[in-house]
Every structure is written in C-alpha cells, then in structure tokens.
Amino acid sequence: QVQLAESGGGLVQPGGSLRLSCAASGSIFSVLHMGWYRQAPGKQRDLVASISSGGRTNYADSVKGRFTISRDFAKNTVTLQMNNLKPEDTAVYYCNGNRPGFPTYWGQGTQVTVSS
C-alpha cells in the first residue's frame, strides 16, 4: 500500500513560482511511475507532468519550459517546480503513482491559485 501526501500549494501572483512536493510512503515507490495532475473547477483532471521509474519525463504542452518534475528515490519524494505561473495554472494539483499491474494511487490534492 502506498500513501501520497502533497504540500506546497498556495496563492501566488502571475509570473511567480511555487514548488509542490509529494511524499510517498511504502516500499514500492521506486518502481512506480509518478505524475502530477491538475483539475480546475468544472474541468476534467489532466496530466501536467510525469516521471517514470527510470527517470524519463513528460510534460503537457501548456507547461513545457515552465514546470520541472523530479524525484528523489532516497527520500521517496516527487517535486514539481513551477515557474512563470499564469492564472490558467490555477487548479487543485494531485500527485499520482501508477504502474501496470499495480493499483493507481492518488494524493488528497493541494490548491494552487495564481492571481494578482
């Protein structure tokens, strides 16, 4: 069983930065593919960025060049560094862990609001 806990959300002005962290419990973190999703009010939950168990990264077009995902196997954490934030980045951000043959794991979400 894996539990995911996000932190680091908040209110930031356009052009600002935030750093989201996801702490994972459990012994299978190293084999999970990890991702950050976001969901704005009235919209579906969409993938923002992912990082495989081997370290390969993938980003939504809307965040390329602004967001960076990374993982620390020693600390069982996944981090999303968000720079040059825009109002359209406002959403609840969720940490996700997945791998074929395993359950899909979700955190409880953290609110990111970009507003002046």
Summary of the structure (lengths in Angstrom):
residues: 116
radius of gyration: 13.4
end to end distance: 40.4
largest distance: 44.1
contacts: 338
relative contact order: 0.32
helix: 8%
strand: 49%
